Amino acid sequence: MRDFAQRALDIQPTGVRKMFDMAGDDVISFGLGEPDFQPPEVAIEAFAQAMRDGHNKYTTTAGLPALRKKIAESWDALEPGMDERNVCMTMSGTNALLNVFSSLVDPGKNVLLPEPYFPLYGPDVGLVGGESRYYPCLFEHEFVPQIADLEALVDENTVAILYNFPSNPTGATINIEQRDALLAFAQKHDLWIISDEVYDRIVFDGEHVSFVGTDSARVVLINSFSKTFAMTGWRIGYIMSANLEAMKQFTKIQYYITACSNDAMQHAVLTAFDEASDYPSIMAEEFKARCDLIVDRLNEMPGVQCHKPKGAFYVFPKVEVPGMNSEEIALELLKGGVLCSPGSAFGASGEGHLRFAYTISRKDIERGMEKTAATLKALRGD
């Protein structure tokens, strides 16, 4: 019997899924990053109607032109003049990531990735033969990377840097000055900037700070409707860049990965754009209230320190229990009826932290925090 490909053997199940698979039905789950909302009703109805109307076939590789044009126009304030040529629809943001890495990264080249990280980044780079180099995003800097740490990692084989704001797993965001410093670093080293902004509409206390419009030749946007329109199961996202030659390459790769995105679904997303444009803001208002609640509760607990995120729907507190690592603490919390993710599931820089996704009701957050406080108190012997 032949051996399996090394690329398959090198990839392991994520720590997030590991905890999720161990959980019973009676736990309070702060595990997966999935909104507890449904997509807008008008989009659901449009999806069904589109299928009845015969939109059940292949689309062009890049996707429905009217939707792509609408997406491009939605970014016009930052990058004017784009149209459907600047957008390629994908089967989720994760599909978009693989397209981009496949187009930009040759074997032997490396990509700078944030740590703590979204667990698919590194394996995707590995699948195309590249090397992942992780730059730390630490608690003491509110999870914003430091230029000195980036400079220590870059070399002549570095082709791209990926930024993720608002961040999964930390909820971190950046201001304009921080954005411009990160931009200047990438430009200094002539790097592609892959900007994962799938939480761009779930931002609290201010406007989202984007890399779109900062460097038309080198910025590639990864985005998705999974989080902002509660369409995680629909698997619909996109790549966008002002660089038309780059878009030709991304679209060509898209054909060989999934051929095209779902026909009827694209019509439904277009309806969401037209008739439910305020839906992400409605969700963001509720997530902000939950964020305030969970951060306050966590910071009341001995041995726990938690920044208040300004976006996404995660908190990433430091949790100290003498003699225990983050996975051991998470397992004890699971025994106590609370599912969360160990910080180590998001890389070495995540050790000492836990990730809680506040994608459950405020009532359940209260219940979960009561159980968390009781478990940590028992573990610490307080």
Sine and cosine of phi, psi and omega as CSV:
sin_phi,cos_phi,sin_psi,cos_psi,sin_omega,cos_omega
0.00,0.00,0.70,-0.71,-0.03,-1.00
-0.95,0.31,0.47,-0.88,0.09,-1.00
-0.96,0.28,0.30,-0.95,0.09,-1.00
-0.99,0.15,0.38,-0.92,0.04,-1.00
-0.89,0.46,0.62,-0.78,-0.04,-1.00
-0.88,0.47,-0.55,0.83,-0.01,-1.00
-0.88,0.48,-0.55,0.84,0.05,-1.00
-0.96,0.28,-0.65,0.76,-0.02,-1.00
-0.93,0.38,-0.49,0.87,-0.04,-1.00
-0.95,0.30,-0.39,0.92,-0.06,-1.00
-1.00,-0.02,0.77,-0.63,0.00,-1.00
-0.92,-0.40,0.43,-0.90,0.09,-1.00
-0.84,0.54,0.58,-0.82,-0.03,-1.00
-0.95,0.30,0.43,-0.90,0.04,-1.00
-0.91,0.42,-0.45,0.89,0.03,-1.00
-0.91,0.41,-0.76,0.65,0.00,-1.00
-0.91,0.41,-0.57,0.82,0.01,-1.00
-0.85,0.52,-0.73,0.68,0.01,-1.00
-0.92,0.40,-0.66,0.75,-0.02,-1.00
-0.87,0.49,-0.67,0.75,-0.03,-1.00
-0.94,0.35,-0.37,0.93,0.00,-1.00
-1.00,0.08,-0.25,0.97,-0.14,-0.99
-0.98,0.21,0.56,-0.83,0.12,-0.99
-1.00,0.00,-0.01,-1.00,-0.05,-1.00
-0.98,0.22,-0.23,0.97,-0.12,-0.99
-0.99,-0.15,0.13,0.99,-0.02,-1.00
-1.00,0.04,0.38,-0.92,0.17,-0.99
-1.00,-0.01,0.89,-0.46,-0.21,-0.98
-0.98,-0.17,0.90,-0.44,0.21,-0.98
-0.96,-0.29,0.51,0.86,-0.21,-0.98
-1.00,0.08,-0.99,0.17,-0.13,-0.99
-0.98,0.20,0.56,-0.83,0.02,-1.00
-0.99,0.12,0.98,0.22,-0.06,-1.00
-0.68,-0.74,0.88,-0.48,-0.01,-1.00
-0.83,0.55,0.60,-0.80,0.04,-1.00
-1.00,0.00,0.45,0.89,0.12,-0.99
-0.98,-0.22,0.30,-0.95,0.20,-0.98
-0.99,-0.13,0.36,-0.93,0.10,-0.99
-0.85,0.52,0.33,-0.94,0.04,-1.00
-0.81,0.58,0.64,-0.76,-0.06,-1.00
-0.86,0.52,-0.60,0.80,-0.01,-1.00
-0.90,0.44,-0.53,0.85,0.02,-1.00
-0.95,0.31,-0.64,0.77,0.03,-1.00
-0.88,0.47,-0.71,0.70,0.01,-1.00
-0.90,0.43,-0.62,0.78,0.00,-1.00
-0.93,0.38,-0.58,0.82,0.05,-1.00
-0.88,0.48,-0.77,0.64,0.00,-1.00
-0.89,0.46,-0.68,0.73,-0.02,-1.00
-0.92,0.40,-0.60,0.80,0.01,-1.00
-0.89,0.46,-0.62,0.78,0.05,-1.00
-0.92,0.40,-0.67,0.74,0.04,-1.00
-0.89,0.45,-0.51,0.86,-0.03,-1.00
-0.99,0.12,0.03,1.00,0.08,-1.00
0.99,-0.11,0.19,0.98,0.00,-1.00
-1.00,0.07,0.92,0.38,-0.07,-1.00
-0.79,-0.61,0.40,0.92,-0.10,-0.99
-0.90,-0.45,0.01,-1.00,0.14,-0.99
-0.88,0.48,0.56,-0.83,0.24,-0.97
-0.97,-0.24,0.00,-1.00,0.19,-0.98
-0.87,0.49,0.36,-0.93,-0.03,-1.00
-0.83,0.56,-0.69,0.72,-0.05,-1.00
-0.97,0.25,-0.30,0.95,0.05,-1.00
0.95,-0.31,-0.03,-1.00,-0.08,-1.00
-0.87,0.49,0.89,-0.45,-0.07,-1.00
-0.83,0.55,-0.65,0.76,-0.03,-1.00
-0.89,0.45,-0.62,0.79,0.03,-1.00
-0.94,0.34,-0.70,0.71,0.01,-1.00
-0.87,0.49,-0.65,0.76,0.04,-1.00
-0.90,0.44,-0.67,0.75,0.01,-1.00
-0.89,0.45,-0.66,0.75,0.03,-1.00
-0.89,0.47,-0.74,0.67,0.00,-1.00
-0.85,0.53,-0.68,0.73,0.00,-1.00
-0.91,0.42,-0.49,0.87,-0.01,-1.00
-0.92,0.39,-0.30,0.95,0.03,-1.00
-0.97,-0.24,0.18,0.98,-0.14,-0.99
-0.87,0.49,-0.52,0.85,0.00,-1.00
-0.90,0.43,-0.47,0.88,-0.01,-1.00
-0.99,-0.15,-0.58,0.82,-0.06,-1.00
-0.67,-0.74,0.99,0.15,-0.05,-1.00
-0.93,0.37,0.47,-0.89,0.12,-0.99
1.00,-0.07,-0.02,1.00,0.03,-1.00
-0.99,0.17,0.38,-0.92,0.04,-1.00
-0.58,-0.81,-0.29,-0.96,-0.09,-1.00
-0.87,0.50,-0.38,0.93,0.01,-1.00
-0.92,0.38,-0.35,0.94,-0.08,-1.00
-1.00,-0.04,0.09,1.00,-0.07,-1.00
-0.74,-0.67,0.67,-0.74,0.15,-0.99
-0.80,-0.60,0.86,-0.52,0.05,-1.00
-0.96,0.30,0.58,-0.81,-0.03,-1.00
-0.71,-0.71,0.28,-0.96,0.09,-1.00
-1.00,0.09,0.95,0.31,0.02,-1.00
1.00,-0.09,0.25,-0.97,0.09,-1.00
-0.92,0.39,-0.50,0.87,0.00,-1.00
-0.93,0.36,-0.62,0.79,0.13,-0.99
-0.87,0.50,-0.68,0.73,0.01,-1.00
-0.87,0.49,-0.67,0.74,0.02,-1.00
-0.86,0.51,-0.72,0.69,-0.02,-1.00
-0.90,0.43,-0.62,0.78,0.08,-1.00
-0.84,0.54,-0.74,0.67,-0.09,-1.00
-0.93,0.38,-0.73,0.69,0.03,-1.00
-0.88,0.48,-0.63,0.77,0.01,-1.00
-0.89,0.45,-0.51,0.86,-0.05,-1.00
-1.00,0.07,-0.44,0.90,-0.15,-0.99
-0.95,-0.32,-0.35,0.94,-0.21,-0.98
-0.91,-0.42,0.90,-0.43,0.12,-0.99
-1.00,0.03,0.39,-0.92,0.14,-0.99
-0.81,0.59,0.69,-0.73,-0.02,-1.00
1.00,-0.02,-0.23,0.97,0.06,-1.00
-1.00,-0.01,0.29,-0.96,-0.03,-1.00
-0.77,-0.64,0.38,-0.93,-0.01,-1.00
-0.80,-0.61,0.70,-0.71,0.06,-1.00
-1.00,0.06,0.82,-0.58,-0.08,-1.00
-0.82,-0.58,0.54,-0.84,0.01,-1.00
-0.96,0.27,0.52,-0.85,0.13,-0.99
-0.64,-0.77,0.83,-0.57,0.11,0.99
-0.88,0.48,0.52,-0.86,-0.17,-0.98
-0.74,-0.68,0.34,-0.94,0.26,-0.96
-0.93,0.37,0.82,-0.57,-0.24,-0.97
-0.89,0.46,-0.22,0.97,-0.01,-1.00
-1.00,0.09,-0.27,0.96,-0.09,-1.00
-0.83,0.55,-0.86,0.52,-0.08,-1.00
-0.88,0.48,-0.76,0.65,0.04,-1.00
-0.85,0.53,-0.59,0.80,0.04,-1.00
-0.89,0.45,-0.68,0.73,0.05,-1.00
-0.88,0.47,-0.66,0.75,0.02,-1.00
-0.90,0.44,-0.59,0.81,-0.01,-1.00
-0.88,0.47,-0.48,0.88,0.01,-1.00
-0.99,-0.13,0.15,0.99,0.08,-1.00
1.00,0.01,0.13,0.99,0.00,-1.00
-1.00,0.00,0.13,-0.99,0.03,-1.00
-0.94,-0.35,0.71,-0.70,0.07,-1.00
-1.00,-0.05,0.76,-0.65,0.12,-0.99
-0.85,-0.53,0.86,-0.51,-0.16,-0.99
-0.99,-0.14,0.80,-0.60,0.08,-1.00
-0.98,-0.18,0.68,-0.74,-0.10,-1.00
-0.97,0.24,0.65,-0.76,0.13,-0.99
-0.84,-0.54,0.99,-0.14,-0.27,-0.96
-0.98,-0.22,0.42,-0.91,-0.01,-1.00
-0.80,0.60,-0.68,0.73,-0.08,-1.00
-0.92,0.40,-0.29,0.96,0.07,-1.00
-0.94,-0.35,0.38,0.93,-0.06,-1.00
0.80,0.61,0.58,0.81,0.10,-0.99
0.92,0.40,0.35,0.94,0.08,-1.00
-0.99,-0.11,0.78,-0.62,-0.04,-1.00
-0.91,0.42,0.48,-0.88,0.01,-1.00
-0.97,-0.26,0.67,-0.74,-0.08,-1.00
-0.86,0.51,-0.61,0.79,0.00,-1.00
-0.87,0.49,-0.61,0.80,0.03,-1.00
-0.93,0.37,-0.60,0.80,0.04,-1.00
-0.92,0.38,-0.68,0.73,-0.01,-1.00
-0.88,0.48,-0.51,0.86,-0.02,-1.00
-0.95,0.31,-0.25,0.97,-0.09,-1.00
-0.96,-0.28,-0.43,0.90,-0.13,-0.99
-0.97,0.23,0.60,-0.80,0.11,-0.99
-0.52,-0.85,-0.15,-0.99,-0.09,-1.00
-0.92,0.39,-0.25,0.97,0.01,-1.00
-0.99,-0.15,0.06,1.00,0.03,-1.00
-0.99,0.14,0.82,-0.57,-0.06,-1.00
-0.93,-0.36,-0.34,0.94,-0.10,-1.00
-0.41,-0.91,0.38,-0.92,0.17,-0.99
-0.77,-0.64,0.67,-0.74,0.03,-1.00
-0.96,-0.28,0.79,-0.62,0.11,-0.99
-0.93,-0.38,0.56,-0.83,-0.03,-1.00
-0.67,-0.74,0.99,-0.13,0.02,-1.00
-0.64,-0.77,0.74,-0.67,-0.21,0.98
-0.84,0.55,0.48,-0.88,-0.21,-0.98
-0.99,-0.13,0.62,-0.79,0.33,-0.94
-0.95,-0.31,0.91,-0.42,0.44,0.90
-0.95,-0.31,0.05,1.00,-0.24,-0.97
-1.00,-0.08,-0.35,0.94,-0.12,-0.99
0.98,0.22,0.08,1.00,-0.06,-1.00
-0.92,0.40,0.54,-0.84,0.14,-0.99
-0.77,-0.64,0.10,-1.00,0.02,-1.00
-0.79,-0.61,0.38,-0.92,0.14,-0.99
-0.99,-0.12,0.05,-1.00,-0.08,-1.00
-0.89,0.45,-0.65,0.76,-0.01,-1.00
-0.90,0.44,-0.68,0.73,0.04,-1.00
-0.91,0.42,-0.68,0.74,0.06,-1.00
-0.84,0.55,-0.71,0.70,-0.06,-1.00
-0.92,0.38,-0.54,0.84,0.06,-1.00
-0.92,0.38,-0.67,0.75,0.04,-1.00
-0.92,0.39,-0.60,0.80,0.07,-1.00
-0.89,0.45,-0.72,0.69,-0.03,-1.00
-0.88,0.47,-0.62,0.79,0.05,-1.00
-0.87,0.50,-0.75,0.66,-0.03,-1.00
-0.89,0.45,-0.65,0.76,0.00,-1.00
-0.92,0.39,-0.63,0.78,0.02,-1.00
-0.83,0.56,-0.62,0.79,-0.06,-1.00
-0.98,-0.21,0.18,0.98,0.06,-1.00
0.82,0.57,0.75,0.66,-0.04,-1.00
-0.98,-0.17,0.53,-0.85,0.26,-0.97
-0.92,0.39,0.64,-0.77,0.08,-1.00
-0.95,-0.30,0.94,-0.35,0.07,-1.00
-0.99,-0.15,0.94,-0.35,-0.10,-0.99
-0.95,-0.31,0.95,-0.32,0.01,-1.00
-1.00,0.04,0.97,-0.26,-0.09,-1.00
-0.85,-0.53,0.66,0.75,-0.09,-1.00
-0.93,0.37,-0.24,0.97,0.04,-1.00
-0.97,-0.26,0.39,0.92,-0.15,-0.99
-0.88,0.47,-0.43,0.90,-0.01,-1.00
-0.99,-0.11,-0.02,1.00,0.04,-1.00
-0.94,-0.35,0.97,0.23,-0.07,-1.00
-0.75,-0.66,0.67,-0.74,-0.02,-1.00
-0.94,-0.34,0.54,-0.84,0.17,-0.98
0.83,0.55,0.85,0.53,0.06,-1.00
0.72,-0.69,0.03,-1.00,-0.02,-1.00
-1.00,-0.01,0.49,-0.87,0.12,-0.99
-0.90,0.43,0.71,-0.70,0.06,-1.00
-0.98,-0.19,0.91,-0.41,-0.12,-0.99
-0.94,-0.33,0.35,-0.94,0.16,-0.99
-1.00,0.02,-0.16,0.99,0.06,-1.00
-0.88,0.47,0.72,-0.70,0.01,-1.00
1.00,0.03,0.01,1.00,-0.04,-1.00
-0.99,-0.10,-0.50,0.87,-0.03,-1.00
-0.41,-0.91,1.00,-0.02,-0.14,-0.99
-0.87,0.50,-0.48,0.88,-0.08,-1.00
-0.99,0.17,-0.42,0.91,-0.21,-0.98
-0.83,-0.56,-0.15,0.99,-0.06,-1.00
-1.00,-0.02,0.76,-0.65,0.07,-1.00
-0.84,-0.54,0.85,-0.53,-0.01,-1.00
-1.00,-0.09,0.74,-0.67,0.19,-0.98
-0.96,-0.28,0.80,-0.60,0.03,-1.00
-0.56,-0.83,0.18,-0.98,-0.14,-0.99
-0.40,-0.92,0.37,-0.93,0.11,-0.99
-0.98,-0.18,0.03,1.00,-0.06,-1.00
-0.87,0.50,-0.74,0.68,-0.11,-0.99
-1.00,0.02,-0.69,0.72,-0.16,-0.99
-0.98,0.20,-0.38,0.92,0.08,-1.00
-0.85,-0.52,0.27,0.96,0.06,-1.00
0.84,0.55,0.69,0.73,-0.05,-1.00
-0.91,-0.41,0.63,0.78,-0.09,-1.00
-0.83,0.55,-0.65,0.76,-0.03,-1.00
-0.98,0.21,-0.20,0.98,0.00,-1.00
-0.98,0.21,-0.45,0.89,0.00,-1.00
0.85,0.53,0.94,0.35,-0.04,-1.00
-0.64,-0.76,0.83,-0.55,0.01,-1.00
-0.52,-0.86,-0.24,-0.97,0.01,-1.00
-0.32,-0.95,0.35,-0.94,0.19,-0.98
-0.94,-0.34,0.64,-0.77,0.05,-1.00
-0.64,-0.77,0.67,-0.74,0.10,-1.00
-0.41,-0.91,0.57,-0.82,0.12,-0.99
-0.96,0.29,-0.24,0.97,-0.01,-1.00
-0.99,0.11,0.97,-0.22,-0.10,-1.00
-0.93,0.37,-0.55,0.84,0.04,-1.00
-0.91,0.41,-0.65,0.76,0.07,-1.00
-0.88,0.47,-0.67,0.74,-0.01,-1.00
-0.89,0.46,-0.58,0.82,0.06,-1.00
-0.87,0.49,-0.66,0.75,0.00,-1.00
-0.93,0.36,-0.71,0.71,-0.01,-1.00
-0.88,0.47,-0.66,0.75,-0.02,-1.00
-0.93,0.37,-0.62,0.78,0.05,-1.00
-0.88,0.48,-0.70,0.71,0.03,-1.00
-0.91,0.42,-0.59,0.80,0.01,-1.00
-0.82,0.57,-0.64,0.77,-0.01,-1.00
-0.86,0.52,-0.64,0.77,-0.09,-1.00
-0.99,0.13,-0.19,0.98,0.04,-1.00
-0.99,-0.11,-0.78,0.63,0.00,-1.00
-0.70,-0.72,0.12,0.99,0.00,-1.00
0.94,0.33,-0.83,0.55,0.03,-1.00
-0.19,-0.98,0.12,-0.99,0.06,-1.00
-1.00,0.01,0.17,-0.99,-0.05,-1.00
-0.90,0.44,0.77,-0.63,-0.08,-1.00
-0.89,0.46,-0.88,0.47,-0.07,-1.00
-0.87,0.48,-0.60,0.80,-0.02,-1.00
-0.88,0.48,-0.63,0.78,0.00,-1.00
-0.90,0.43,-0.60,0.80,0.09,-1.00
-0.90,0.44,-0.60,0.80,0.02,-1.00
-0.93,0.38,-0.65,0.76,0.03,-1.00
-0.91,0.41,-0.63,0.78,0.06,-1.00
-0.87,0.50,-0.65,0.76,0.07,-1.00
-0.89,0.45,-0.65,0.76,0.05,-1.00
-0.87,0.50,-0.68,0.74,0.06,-1.00
-0.84,0.54,-0.71,0.70,-0.11,-0.99
-0.98,0.20,-0.59,0.81,-0.19,-0.98
-0.88,-0.47,-0.10,0.99,0.01,-1.00
-0.65,-0.76,0.65,0.76,-0.08,-1.00
-0.90,0.43,-0.37,0.93,0.00,-1.00
-1.00,0.04,-0.03,1.00,-0.09,-1.00
-0.86,0.51,-0.71,0.71,0.03,-1.00
-0.86,0.51,-0.59,0.81,0.02,-1.00
-0.92,0.39,-0.59,0.81,0.05,-1.00
-0.90,0.45,-0.71,0.70,0.04,-1.00
-0.90,0.44,-0.69,0.73,-0.05,-1.00
-0.87,0.50,-0.59,0.81,0.03,-1.00
-0.89,0.45,-0.67,0.74,0.04,-1.00
-0.93,0.36,-0.66,0.75,0.01,-1.00
-0.89,0.46,-0.57,0.82,0.04,-1.00
-0.89,0.45,-0.67,0.74,0.03,-1.00
-0.89,0.46,-0.65,0.76,0.03,-1.00
-0.92,0.39,-0.62,0.78,0.02,-1.00
-0.87,0.49,-0.75,0.67,0.02,-1.00
-0.84,0.54,-0.67,0.74,-0.03,-1.00
-0.90,0.43,-0.78,0.62,-0.11,-0.99
-0.94,0.34,-0.59,0.81,0.03,-1.00
-0.91,0.42,-0.70,0.71,0.02,-1.00
-0.88,0.48,-0.69,0.73,-0.02,-1.00
-0.91,0.41,-0.68,0.73,0.00,-1.00
-0.90,0.43,-0.67,0.74,-0.05,-1.00
-0.95,0.32,-0.20,0.98,0.12,-0.99
-0.98,0.18,-0.25,0.97,-0.11,-0.99
-1.00,0.04,0.75,-0.66,0.08,-1.00
-0.84,0.54,0.68,-0.73,0.03,-1.00
0.99,0.14,0.11,0.99,-0.03,-1.00
-0.85,-0.53,0.74,-0.68,0.10,-1.00
-0.78,-0.62,0.75,-0.66,-0.07,-1.00
-0.64,-0.76,0.85,-0.53,0.17,-0.98
-0.94,0.34,0.45,-0.89,0.10,-0.99
-1.00,-0.02,0.94,-0.35,-0.01,-1.00
-0.90,0.44,0.38,-0.93,0.04,-1.00
-0.93,-0.37,0.16,0.99,0.01,-1.00
-0.18,-0.98,0.05,-1.00,-0.06,-1.00
0.87,0.48,-0.42,-0.91,0.03,-1.00
-0.58,-0.81,0.76,0.65,0.03,-1.00
-0.73,-0.69,0.52,-0.85,0.29,-0.96
-0.88,-0.48,0.48,-0.88,-0.10,-1.00
-0.70,-0.72,0.91,0.41,-0.10,-0.99
-0.95,0.30,0.47,-0.88,0.23,-0.97
-0.98,0.21,0.75,-0.66,-0.03,-1.00
-0.76,-0.65,0.89,-0.45,-0.05,-1.00
-0.95,-0.32,0.88,-0.48,0.18,-0.98
-0.77,-0.64,0.93,-0.37,-0.09,-1.00
-0.78,0.63,0.76,-0.65,0.07,-1.00
0.99,0.14,0.10,1.00,-0.04,-1.00
-0.79,-0.61,0.64,-0.77,0.10,-0.99
-1.00,-0.05,0.04,-1.00,-0.13,-0.99
-0.91,0.42,-0.60,0.80,0.01,-1.00
-0.92,0.39,-0.65,0.76,0.02,-1.00
-0.90,0.44,-0.64,0.77,0.03,-1.00
-0.91,0.41,-0.69,0.73,0.01,-1.00
-0.88,0.47,-0.62,0.79,0.03,-1.00
-0.92,0.40,-0.62,0.79,0.05,-1.00
-0.92,0.38,-0.63,0.77,0.07,-1.00
-0.89,0.45,-0.61,0.80,0.04,-1.00
-0.89,0.46,-0.66,0.75,0.07,-1.00
-0.88,0.48,-0.52,0.85,0.01,-1.00
-1.00,0.08,0.08,1.00,0.10,-1.00
0.99,-0.13,0.28,0.96,-0.01,-1.00
-0.79,-0.62,0.82,-0.57,0.06,-1.00
-0.99,-0.17,0.85,-0.52,0.15,-0.99
-0.65,-0.76,-0.02,-1.00,-0.05,-1.00
-0.93,-0.37,0.71,-0.70,0.07,-1.00
-0.93,0.38,0.62,-0.79,-0.01,-1.00
-0.87,0.50,-0.48,0.88,-0.01,-1.00
-0.91,0.42,-0.32,0.95,0.06,-1.00
-0.92,0.40,-0.24,0.97,-0.03,-1.00
-0.92,-0.38,0.37,0.93,0.05,-1.00
0.95,-0.30,0.22,-0.97,-0.08,-1.00
-0.86,0.52,-0.56,0.83,0.00,-1.00
-0.93,0.36,-0.24,0.97,0.02,-1.00
-1.00,0.05,-0.16,0.99,0.01,-1.00
-0.86,0.51,0.62,-0.78,-0.06,-1.00
1.00,-0.02,-0.03,1.00,-0.01,-1.00
-0.86,-0.52,0.26,-0.96,0.21,-0.98
-0.78,-0.63,0.52,-0.85,0.10,-1.00
-0.95,-0.31,0.80,-0.60,0.11,-0.99
-0.90,-0.43,0.84,-0.54,0.11,-0.99
-1.00,-0.05,0.89,-0.47,-0.04,-1.00
-1.00,-0.02,0.87,0.49,0.00,-1.00
-0.96,-0.27,0.57,0.82,0.06,-1.00
-0.74,-0.67,0.16,-0.99,-0.09,-1.00
-0.91,0.40,0.36,-0.93,0.05,-1.00
-0.88,0.48,-0.59,0.81,0.04,-1.00
-0.87,0.48,-0.70,0.72,0.01,-1.00
-0.94,0.33,-0.54,0.84,0.11,-0.99
-0.87,0.49,-0.72,0.70,0.03,-1.00
-0.85,0.53,-0.73,0.68,0.00,-1.00
-0.89,0.45,-0.67,0.74,-0.01,-1.00
-0.91,0.42,-0.61,0.79,0.02,-1.00
-0.94,0.35,-0.54,0.84,0.09,-1.00
-0.89,0.46,-0.71,0.70,0.01,-1.00
-0.92,0.39,-0.64,0.77,0.03,-1.00
-0.88,0.47,-0.73,0.68,0.00,-1.00
-0.87,0.49,-0.66,0.75,-0.02,-1.00
-0.92,0.40,-0.67,0.75,0.00,-1.00
-0.92,0.40,-0.72,0.69,-0.02,-1.00
-0.91,0.42,-0.60,0.80,0.04,-1.00
-0.89,0.46,-0.66,0.75,0.02,-1.00
-0.92,0.38,-0.66,0.75,-0.01,-1.00
-0.91,0.43,-0.61,0.79,-0.04,-1.00
-0.99,0.12,-0.24,0.97,-0.03,-1.00
0.94,0.33,0.45,0.89,-0.01,-1.00
-0.96,0.29,0.00,0.00,0.00,0.00
